[in-house]
Amino acid sequence: MRLSCPISSVSTTRPKPSSSKPTTSRSAPPPRSFLSARLVVGADGRHSLCREAAGIAVTRRELTQTALTFNVGHTRPHRNVSTEFHTPHGPCVFVPLPGDRSSIVWVSAPAEAERLRGLSDAELSAAIEKQSHSILGRMTVEPGRNLFPLAIERPKSFGRDRIALVGEAAHVVPPIGAQGLNLGLRDAADVARLAGEVIAAGQDPGAPDVLKRYDRARRPDVLSRTFAIDIANRSLLNDFLPLQPVRAVGMHLLGAIGPLRRFAMREGLTPTWRR
């Protein structure tokens, strides 16, 4: 694998049968520097150049939701606790940042997300403080707002041509319960474990059989967790009246019963079948 930096475009050359390494070249103005590796971990997001270079196709299902992201300052400490509010249009997530600041991911219908982005700083500050029930005190919106249409994405393969995909290059899910982050951490743990074992045995970490092992390791975890997240997201959007009190009771029990809450947190971090 050969990389040329800085990057302006991407192309992949497939190896001949006698060649042990494929070459990925990226054109750039001179001067150029090159990096060679037997294995590249593609952690470059949902628009992954690594995935594109490896020729890995993606299945994608659009959702009728859009996430508005921005940062806020607040007058009460978050104590490094991430807080998630479930609304009829999707979750609203407060992710702690250094100091008395948080990053917001506010999911809503596309038209509502556009309306929120168009508010003044004072109006959006008041809106997000109301959405949070003022648990973090008075809020002040910081510069910078972005909209991201939500989708569920999964590549046809998690590794090919000496490239192993992790994070959003390997899966895109709605922002519920930090499950996308947890999946990404397990991606990294699996590729590190496999590569470490193979290198310790004096073998090639980018060999096709190693990437097939990585694919087999990640596929059941990603598929099962994507299914669970999709069901949870659909439950938020479902206005079937009998379902709403059931959902509310379930969330109350998770918050009120310590052992149940800890079990749910452990399962979110690492499913029982992986231990």
Solvent accessible surface area in square Angstrom, and as a share of the most:
residue,aa,sasa,rsa
1,M,8,0.03
2,R,102,0.37
3,L,38,0.19
4,S,1,0.01
5,C,48,0.29
6,P,85,0.53
7,I,87,0.44
8,S,80,0.52
9,S,56,0.36
10,V,34,0.20
11,S,60,0.39
12,T,45,0.26
13,T,86,0.50
14,R,127,0.46
15,P,56,0.35
16,K,154,0.65
17,P,147,0.93
18,S,112,0.72
19,S,52,0.34
20,S,81,0.52
21,K,85,0.36
22,P,7,0.04
23,T,46,0.26
24,T,2,0.01
25,S,36,0.24
26,R,15,0.05
27,S,56,0.36
28,A,14,0.11
29,P,91,0.57
30,P,118,0.74
31,P,125,0.79
32,R,122,0.45
33,S,67,0.43
34,F,97,0.41
35,L,111,0.55
36,S,86,0.55
37,A,38,0.29
38,R,99,0.36
39,L,34,0.17
40,V,21,0.12
41,V,67,0.38
42,G,0,0.00
43,A,75,0.58
44,D,62,0.32
45,G,24,0.23
46,R,49,0.18
47,H,154,0.69
48,S,3,0.02
49,L,69,0.34
50,C,14,0.08
51,R,25,0.09
52,E,115,0.52
53,A,5,0.04
54,A,0,0.00
55,G,40,0.38
56,I,10,0.05
57,A,58,0.45
58,V,51,0.29
59,T,52,0.30
60,R,110,0.40
61,R,96,0.35
62,E,105,0.47
63,L,26,0.13
64,T,114,0.66
65,Q,4,0.02
66,T,11,0.07
67,A,4,0.03
68,L,0,0.00
69,T,28,0.16
70,F,7,0.03
71,N,48,0.25
72,V,0,0.00
73,G,16,0.16
74,H,12,0.05
75,T,94,0.55
76,R,128,0.47
77,P,68,0.42
78,H,21,0.09
79,R,188,0.69
80,N,125,0.64
81,V,90,0.52
82,S,65,0.42
83,T,37,0.22
84,E,54,0.24
85,F,35,0.15
86,H,73,0.33
87,T,23,0.13
88,P,99,0.62
89,H,94,0.42
90,G,0,0.00
91,P,0,0.00
92,C,0,0.00
93,V,16,0.09
94,F,3,0.01
95,V,63,0.36
96,P,34,0.21
97,L,43,0.21
98,P,111,0.70
99,G,56,0.53
100,D,68,0.35
101,R,81,0.30
102,S,1,0.01
103,S,28,0.18
104,I,0,0.00
105,V,33,0.19
106,W,23,0.08
107,V,1,0.00
108,S,4,0.02
109,A,37,0.29
110,P,62,0.39
111,A,82,0.64
112,E,58,0.26
113,A,0,0.00
114,E,90,0.41
115,R,130,0.47
116,L,2,0.01
117,R,99,0.36
118,G,66,0.63
119,L,33,0.17
120,S,58,0.37
121,D,80,0.41
122,A,78,0.60
123,E,92,0.41
124,L,0,0.00
125,S,13,0.08
126,A,63,0.49
127,A,27,0.21
128,I,0,0.00
129,E,36,0.16
130,K,163,0.69
131,Q,41,0.18
132,S,0,0.00
133,H,138,0.62
134,S,42,0.27
135,I,73,0.37
136,L,14,0.07
137,G,7,0.06
138,R,171,0.62
139,M,6,0.03
140,T,88,0.51
141,V,8,0.05
142,E,41,0.18
143,P,133,0.84
144,G,49,0.47
145,R,50,0.18
146,N,79,0.40
147,L,35,0.18
148,F,90,0.37
149,P,81,0.51
150,L,10,0.05
151,A,1,0.01
152,I,15,0.07
153,E,12,0.06
154,R,72,0.26
155,P,3,0.02
156,K,117,0.50
157,S,20,0.13
158,F,1,0.00
159,G,9,0.08
160,R,86,0.31
161,D,36,0.19
162,R,20,0.07
163,I,5,0.02
164,A,0,0.00
165,L,0,0.00
166,V,11,0.06
167,G,20,0.19
168,E,76,0.34
169,A,0,0.00
170,A,1,0.00
171,H,4,0.02
172,V,2,0.01
173,V,18,0.10
174,P,1,0.01
175,P,38,0.24
176,I,15,0.08
177,G,38,0.36
178,A,56,0.43
179,Q,24,0.11
180,G,26,0.25
181,L,114,0.57
182,N,14,0.07
183,L,0,0.00
184,G,15,0.14
185,L,104,0.52
186,R,11,0.04
187,D,1,0.01
188,A,47,0.37
189,A,57,0.45
190,D,4,0.02
191,V,14,0.08
192,A,64,0.50
193,R,114,0.42
194,L,7,0.04
195,A,16,0.12
196,G,39,0.38
197,E,84,0.37
198,V,3,0.02
199,I,90,0.46
200,A,92,0.71
201,A,66,0.51
202,G,68,0.66
203,Q,106,0.47
204,D,39,0.20
205,P,6,0.04
206,G,2,0.02
207,A,19,0.15
208,P,99,0.62
209,D,87,0.45
210,V,8,0.05
211,L,8,0.04
212,K,126,0.53
213,R,83,0.30
214,Y,3,0.01
215,D,22,0.12
216,R,152,0.55
217,A,25,0.20
218,R,0,0.00
219,R,68,0.25
220,P,63,0.40
221,D,0,0.00
222,V,1,0.00
223,L,68,0.34
224,S,55,0.35
225,R,32,0.12
226,T,11,0.06
227,F,138,0.57
228,A,50,0.39
229,I,5,0.03
230,D,17,0.09
231,I,87,0.44
232,A,39,0.30
233,N,2,0.01
234,R,123,0.45
235,S,27,0.17
236,L,7,0.04
237,L,72,0.36
238,N,66,0.34
239,D,118,0.61
240,F,126,0.52
241,L,132,0.66
242,P,75,0.47
243,L,55,0.27
244,Q,63,0.28
245,P,77,0.48
246,V,101,0.58
247,R,62,0.23
248,A,61,0.47
249,V,84,0.48
250,G,30,0.29
251,M,96,0.43
252,H,127,0.57
253,L,73,0.36
254,L,60,0.30
255,G,48,0.46
256,A,64,0.49
257,I,75,0.38
258,G,16,0.15
259,P,90,0.56
260,L,68,0.34
261,R,92,0.34
262,R,125,0.45
263,F,100,0.41
264,A,41,0.31
265,M,117,0.52
266,R,117,0.43
267,E,38,0.17
268,G,11,0.11
269,L,104,0.52
270,T,46,0.27
271,P,3,0.02
272,T,79,0.46
273,W,137,0.48
274,R,67,0.24
275,R,151,0.55
